[in-house]
Amino acid sequence: MTHDHNSYRSLLILASGAKGAIGSTLAAAVLAMRHHPEWVLPYLTTAGKFPWLFPQGAVEFAGWDIAPHAMTAAIRAHGVLPASVWRHHADEIDHIQVLPAPSADADMAAQIDQIVHDIRTLSACFPESLPVFVNLLPACSAESPDACQTAADIVQQVNPAIFPDMAYALGAVFSGIPVVNFTPNPVECRALVQEAIQSDVPVVGRDGKTGQTFFKVVLASAFKARNLRVDGWYSLNILGNADGKNLMDPERASGKLANKTRLLDDILEYQVGERYGETAHKVHIDYYPPRGDAKEAWDVIDLNGIFDMPMSLRINLQGRDSILAAPLVFDLARWMGALFLSGRRGLVPELGFYFKKPMGDSPPVTFQEQLNCLQALERTCNDMYCSSGGH
């Protein structure tokens, strides 16, 4: 089914973990789109897309967090943005509605009930906005609940104290709004996806592809196209933000490391290091407080050409984790708004460009395939809009 495009005048991003490094950076970006769009708009992959959707600066932001302090205090604490970027709009930023996260002691049913109620409350504050839920919670150690056959199974079997993401995602689906899973956590289980299909909402994830892995996809795709054989690839990430500290727990890091590792063999269509009888693709994440959000990534790539002659490439990326991530979240929310209004439901593998582990059937793997899928998906959304009476 398609929806009435004319009933919405803006986008409402509802984020779990709204006061985290990415969430608070996104909050500042939303405010900047009102006052200084030139700071944000040129860096969006959706800039100029979907002119029929609503103005690109017409975005509201709200959500949930466990932190009691103000949003500006969160921005200051994370140290991502200099005060000159946000201090003139501090009052507006602190008026962003961030509700308390459900109590960790509440069971799954109670947490879902609270989130559904909160979504209704926040949506009522922005009655002309199309809401999209974005999961920005930290990596967790939960195993995929794929054994759950129904949403009722999730409610009964999944412990929200271990896997709080699921309460938010189900609450969003029950509320009929799209879901973006930017985390490495296994939200997109069969039962949730089936519920999303029945509720006519799209779901996309998993694990936002922001820096090192983005360049890995680009380079691996280029090596494949050039028939240069990758013999080994060593990747190291050092970062000093809350995400880096959280990932020092091996169980919490396992999903992200697996996502960062598997995609290389998928792109190249062979196992890196197969001549050694074991993988030669190594990925490490280390918490290093002095870096803060200014993540650094080192890559050593060994490759072979004709006559099996060895060559190597060294890359040092000095990036900024939340500065790379926040615009992608913004883009994904706009994509989900367009897809929702176009009648898309269930998983959207065509958005694999944005994720380390895109979910759904036959997601695009190489960089060119991912770009081609984005272009085709944009045409589909535009065609659906025209067929529904748009111009």
C-alpha positions as CSV (number, residue, x, y, z in Angstrom):
1,M,0.0,0.0,0.0
2,T,1.1,3.6,-0.5
3,H,0.5,6.5,1.9
4,D,-0.6,10.1,1.6
5,H,2.5,12.1,0.9
6,N,0.6,15.4,1.5
7,S,-0.2,14.5,5.2
8,Y,3.4,15.0,6.3
9,R,5.4,18.3,6.4
10,S,8.5,17.1,8.1
11,L,10.5,14.1,9.3
12,L,10.6,13.1,13.0
13,I,13.7,11.1,14.0
14,L,13.1,9.1,17.2
15,A,16.4,7.7,18.5
16,S,17.2,5.3,21.3
17,G,20.5,6.4,22.8
18,A,19.6,10.0,21.8
19,K,22.3,11.5,24.1
20,G,25.1,9.3,23.0
21,A,28.0,10.6,20.8
22,I,26.1,9.9,17.5
23,G,22.7,10.9,18.8
24,S,23.9,14.2,20.3
25,T,25.9,15.0,17.1
26,L,22.7,14.3,15.1
27,A,20.7,16.6,17.4
28,A,23.1,19.4,16.7
29,A,23.0,18.6,12.9
30,V,19.2,18.8,13.0
31,L,19.3,22.2,14.6
32,A,22.1,23.3,12.1
33,M,19.8,22.4,9.2
34,R,17.5,25.2,10.4
35,H,20.1,27.8,10.9
36,H,23.2,26.8,8.9
37,P,22.2,24.2,6.3
38,E,25.5,24.7,4.5
39,W,27.2,23.0,7.5
40,V,25.3,19.7,6.9
41,L,23.4,19.5,3.7
42,P,26.4,19.2,1.3
43,Y,27.6,16.2,3.2
44,L,24.4,14.1,2.9
45,T,24.1,11.3,0.4
46,T,20.4,12.2,0.0
47,A,21.0,15.8,-0.8
48,G,18.8,16.6,-3.8
49,K,16.9,13.3,-3.6
50,F,13.1,13.0,-3.0
51,P,12.1,16.6,-3.6
52,W,8.6,15.5,-3.2
53,L,9.2,14.1,0.3
54,F,9.4,17.3,2.4
55,P,12.1,20.0,2.7
56,Q,15.4,18.5,3.7
57,G,15.7,20.9,6.6
58,A,12.3,20.1,7.9
59,V,13.4,17.6,10.5
60,E,12.6,17.1,14.2
61,F,14.5,15.1,16.7
62,A,13.5,13.3,19.9
63,G,14.0,10.0,21.6
64,W,15.1,8.2,24.7
65,D,18.2,7.9,26.9
66,I,19.3,6.8,30.4
67,A,21.3,10.0,31.0
68,P,19.5,12.6,33.1
69,H,21.6,15.6,32.0
70,A,20.7,18.1,29.3
71,M,21.5,17.5,25.6
72,T,24.0,20.3,25.6
73,A,25.8,18.7,28.5
74,A,25.9,15.5,26.5
75,I,27.4,17.3,23.5
76,R,30.0,18.9,25.8
77,A,30.8,15.6,27.5
78,H,31.4,13.7,24.2
79,G,33.7,16.4,22.9
80,V,32.7,15.8,19.3
81,L,31.7,19.3,18.4
82,P,33.3,22.6,19.4
83,A,31.1,25.0,21.3
84,S,31.2,27.5,18.4
85,V,29.0,25.1,16.4
86,W,26.2,24.7,18.9
87,R,26.3,27.3,21.7
88,H,24.3,30.0,19.9
89,H,21.4,27.4,19.6
90,A,21.9,25.8,23.1
91,D,18.4,26.7,24.3
92,E,16.8,25.0,21.2
93,I,19.0,22.0,21.6
94,D,18.0,21.6,25.3
95,H,14.3,21.8,24.3
96,I,14.7,18.6,22.3
97,Q,12.4,16.1,24.0
98,V,14.4,13.1,25.3
99,L,12.4,10.8,27.4
100,P,13.7,8.4,30.1
101,A,14.6,5.0,28.8
102,P,12.4,2.2,30.1
103,S,13.6,0.8,33.5
104,A,16.0,-2.0,33.1
105,D,14.0,-3.9,35.8
106,A,10.8,-3.9,33.6
107,D,10.0,-6.9,31.6
108,M,9.8,-6.9,27.8
109,A,6.0,-6.3,27.7
110,A,6.2,-3.4,30.1
111,Q,9.1,-1.8,28.2
112,I,7.3,-2.2,24.8
113,D,4.1,-0.6,26.3
114,Q,6.1,2.4,27.6
115,I,7.8,2.9,24.2
116,V,4.5,2.6,22.3
117,H,3.0,5.2,24.7
118,D,6.1,7.4,24.3
119,I,5.9,7.2,20.5
120,R,2.3,8.3,20.6
121,T,3.2,11.2,23.0
122,L,6.1,12.4,20.8
123,S,4.2,12.0,17.6
124,A,1.4,14.1,19.0
125,C,3.9,16.9,19.7
126,F,4.7,16.9,15.9
127,P,1.4,15.9,14.3
128,E,2.6,16.8,10.8
129,S,5.8,14.8,11.0
130,L,6.5,11.3,9.7
131,P,8.3,9.4,12.5
132,V,11.2,7.1,11.9
133,F,12.8,5.1,14.7
134,V,16.6,4.8,14.7
135,N,18.5,2.5,17.0
136,L,21.7,4.0,18.4
137,L,22.2,1.9,21.5
138,P,25.6,0.5,22.4
139,A,26.7,-2.9,21.1
140,C,25.4,-5.7,23.3
141,S,26.2,-9.3,23.9
142,A,22.8,-10.7,23.0
143,E,22.5,-13.6,20.5
144,S,20.1,-13.4,17.7
145,P,16.5,-14.3,18.7
146,D,15.9,-16.0,15.4
147,A,14.5,-19.0,17.3
148,C,11.5,-16.8,18.1
149,Q,8.7,-17.5,15.6
150,T,6.4,-14.6,16.6
151,A,6.5,-11.2,18.3
152,A,4.8,-12.9,21.3
153,D,7.8,-15.3,21.5
154,I,10.1,-12.3,21.6
155,V,8.1,-10.8,24.4
156,Q,8.3,-14.0,26.4
157,Q,11.8,-15.2,25.6
158,V,14.1,-12.2,25.1
159,N,15.6,-10.5,28.2
160,P,15.4,-6.7,27.7
161,A,18.1,-6.2,30.4
162,I,20.5,-8.0,28.0
163,F,18.9,-6.8,24.7
164,P,17.1,-3.5,25.2
165,D,17.1,-2.8,21.5
166,M,14.4,-5.3,20.8
167,A,11.8,-3.5,23.0
168,Y,12.4,-0.3,21.0
169,A,12.3,-2.0,17.6
170,L,9.1,-3.9,18.4
171,G,7.5,-0.8,20.0
172,A,8.2,1.1,16.8
173,V,6.8,-1.7,14.6
174,F,3.7,-2.0,16.7
175,S,3.3,1.8,16.3
176,G,3.6,1.5,12.5
177,I,6.8,3.4,12.0
178,P,10.0,2.4,10.1
179,V,13.0,1.0,11.9
180,V,16.7,1.8,11.2
181,N,19.1,-0.4,13.1
182,F,22.5,1.4,13.0
183,T,24.0,-0.9,15.7
184,P,25.6,-4.3,15.3
185,N,22.9,-5.8,17.5
186,P,20.7,-8.5,15.9
187,V,17.4,-6.7,15.9
188,E,16.2,-7.9,12.5
189,C,15.1,-11.4,13.5
190,R,12.5,-13.3,11.5
191,A,9.7,-12.6,14.0
192,L,10.3,-8.8,14.0
193,V,10.5,-8.7,10.2
194,Q,7.3,-10.6,9.8
195,E,5.6,-8.2,12.2
196,A,7.0,-5.3,10.2
197,I,5.5,-6.8,7.0
198,Q,2.1,-7.2,8.6
199,S,2.4,-3.6,9.9
200,D,3.4,-2.2,6.5
201,V,6.7,-0.7,7.7
202,P,10.2,-1.1,6.3
203,V,13.2,-2.2,8.4
204,V,16.9,-1.7,7.5
205,G,20.2,-2.6,9.1
206,R,22.6,-3.8,10.4
207,D,25.7,-1.9,11.7
208,G,26.4,1.4,10.1
209,K,29.3,1.5,7.8
210,T,31.1,4.8,8.5
211,G,34.8,4.9,8.1
212,Q,37.4,2.1,7.9
213,T,34.9,-0.4,6.6
214,F,33.6,2.0,4.0
215,F,37.0,2.4,2.5
216,K,37.6,-1.4,2.8
217,V,34.6,-2.0,0.6
218,V,35.8,0.6,-1.9
219,L,39.3,-0.8,-2.1
220,A,38.3,-4.5,-2.1
221,S,35.9,-3.8,-4.9
222,A,38.6,-2.1,-6.8
223,F,41.1,-4.9,-6.3
224,K,38.5,-7.4,-7.4
225,A,37.7,-5.4,-10.6
226,R,41.5,-5.1,-11.3
227,N,42.1,-8.9,-10.6
228,L,44.7,-8.1,-7.9
229,R,44.6,-10.9,-5.4
230,V,44.5,-9.9,-1.7
231,D,46.8,-12.1,0.3
232,G,46.3,-10.5,3.7
233,W,44.6,-7.5,5.3
234,Y,45.3,-6.3,8.8
235,S,43.0,-3.6,10.3
236,L,43.4,-1.8,13.6
237,N,41.0,0.7,15.1
238,I,41.8,2.9,18.1
239,L,39.2,5.1,19.6
240,G,38.6,6.6,23.0
241,N,34.8,7.3,23.1
242,A,32.1,5.4,24.9
243,D,31.7,3.0,21.9
244,G,35.4,2.1,22.1
245,K,35.2,1.4,25.8
246,N,32.1,-0.7,25.4
247,L,33.8,-2.8,22.7
248,M,36.5,-3.8,25.1
249,D,34.0,-6.5,26.3
250,P,34.8,-9.4,23.9
251,E,31.2,-10.5,23.8
252,R,29.9,-7.0,22.9
253,A,32.6,-6.7,20.3
254,S,32.1,-10.0,18.6
255,G,29.2,-9.0,16.4
256,K,30.9,-5.9,15.1
257,L,34.2,-7.7,14.5
258,A,32.4,-10.4,12.6
259,N,30.6,-7.8,10.5
260,K,33.8,-6.0,9.7
261,T,35.6,-9.3,8.8
262,R,33.1,-11.3,6.7
263,L,32.4,-8.6,4.1
264,L,35.9,-8.8,2.7
265,D,35.5,-12.5,1.6
266,D,32.0,-11.8,0.4
267,I,33.3,-9.0,-1.9
268,L,36.4,-10.9,-3.2
269,E,34.6,-14.2,-3.4
270,Y,37.5,-16.1,-1.8
271,Q,38.9,-16.4,1.6
272,V,41.8,-14.0,2.3
273,G,44.7,-16.2,3.4
274,E,43.4,-19.5,2.0
275,R,47.0,-20.4,0.9
276,Y,47.9,-20.5,4.5
277,G,45.0,-22.7,5.6
278,E,43.6,-19.9,7.8
279,T,42.2,-16.4,7.5
280,A,44.7,-13.6,6.9
281,H,42.1,-10.9,7.5
282,K,42.6,-9.6,11.0
283,V,40.5,-6.9,12.6
284,H,41.2,-5.4,16.0
285,I,39.5,-2.7,18.0
286,D,41.3,-1.1,20.9
287,Y,40.1,1.5,23.4
288,Y,42.6,4.4,23.7
289,P,41.2,7.3,25.7
290,P,43.4,10.1,24.3
291,R,41.7,9.7,20.9
292,G,38.2,10.4,22.1
293,D,35.8,10.4,19.2
294,A,38.7,11.1,16.8
295,K,39.0,7.5,15.8
296,E,42.2,6.3,14.0
297,A,42.3,3.3,11.7
298,W,45.4,1.6,10.3
299,D,45.3,-0.9,7.4
300,V,48.1,-3.0,6.0
301,I,47.1,-4.7,2.8
302,D,49.2,-7.4,1.1
303,L,48.3,-8.2,-2.5
304,N,49.8,-10.1,-5.5
305,G,50.0,-9.4,-9.2
306,I,51.1,-11.4,-12.2
307,F,53.9,-14.0,-11.5
308,D,52.5,-13.9,-7.9
309,M,54.7,-10.8,-7.2
310,P,53.9,-9.2,-3.8
311,M,52.9,-5.6,-3.3
312,S,51.5,-3.8,-0.3
313,L,49.5,-0.7,0.6
314,R,49.3,1.2,3.9
315,I,46.4,3.4,4.9
316,N,46.1,5.6,8.0
317,L,42.6,7.1,8.4
318,Q,42.3,9.8,11.0
319,G,38.5,10.1,11.2
320,R,35.8,11.3,13.5
321,D,33.4,8.6,14.5
322,S,30.3,10.6,15.1
323,I,31.0,13.1,12.4
324,L,31.0,10.3,9.9
325,A,28.0,8.5,11.4
326,A,25.5,11.2,12.1
327,P,24.9,12.3,8.4
328,L,24.4,8.6,7.5
329,V,21.7,8.3,10.2
330,F,20.1,11.5,8.7
331,D,20.2,9.9,5.2
332,L,18.8,6.6,6.4
333,A,15.9,8.4,8.1
334,R,15.1,10.2,4.8
335,W,15.3,7.0,2.8
336,M,12.9,5.2,5.2
337,G,10.5,8.1,5.0
338,A,10.5,7.8,1.2
339,L,10.2,4.0,1.3
340,F,7.4,4.1,3.8
341,L,5.4,6.5,1.7
342,S,6.1,4.3,-1.3
343,G,4.6,1.3,0.4
344,R,7.8,-0.6,1.0
345,R,7.7,-3.1,3.9
346,G,10.0,-5.6,5.5
347,L,13.8,-5.6,5.0
348,V,15.4,-3.3,2.5
349,P,18.7,-5.0,1.4
350,E,19.1,-2.3,-1.4
351,L,20.4,0.1,1.3
352,G,23.5,-2.1,1.8
353,F,25.7,0.9,0.9
354,Y,25.1,2.1,4.5
355,F,25.8,-1.1,6.5
356,K,28.6,-3.5,7.3
357,K,26.1,-6.4,7.4
358,P,23.1,-5.5,5.2
359,M,20.0,-7.6,6.0
360,G,17.7,-9.1,3.5
361,D,17.9,-11.3,0.5
362,S,20.9,-10.9,-1.8
363,P,22.1,-7.5,-0.6
364,P,24.6,-5.7,-2.9
365,V,28.2,-6.6,-2.1
366,T,30.7,-4.6,-4.1
367,F,30.8,-0.8,-4.0
368,Q,29.5,-0.4,-7.6
369,E,26.7,-2.9,-6.9
370,Q,25.7,-0.9,-3.9
371,L,25.6,2.4,-5.8
372,N,23.6,0.8,-8.6
373,C,21.1,-0.5,-6.0
374,L,20.7,3.0,-4.5
375,Q,20.0,4.5,-7.9
376,A,17.5,1.8,-8.7
377,L,15.8,2.2,-5.4
378,E,15.5,6.0,-5.8
379,R,13.9,5.5,-9.2
380,T,11.4,3.0,-7.7
381,C,10.5,5.5,-4.9
382,N,10.0,8.3,-7.4
383,D,8.0,6.1,-9.7
384,M,5.7,5.0,-6.9
385,Y,5.2,8.7,-5.9
386,C,4.3,9.6,-9.5
387,S,1.9,6.6,-9.8
388,S,0.2,7.7,-6.6
389,G,-0.7,11.0,-8.1
390,G,2.4,13.1,-7.4
391,H,4.0,15.3,-10.0
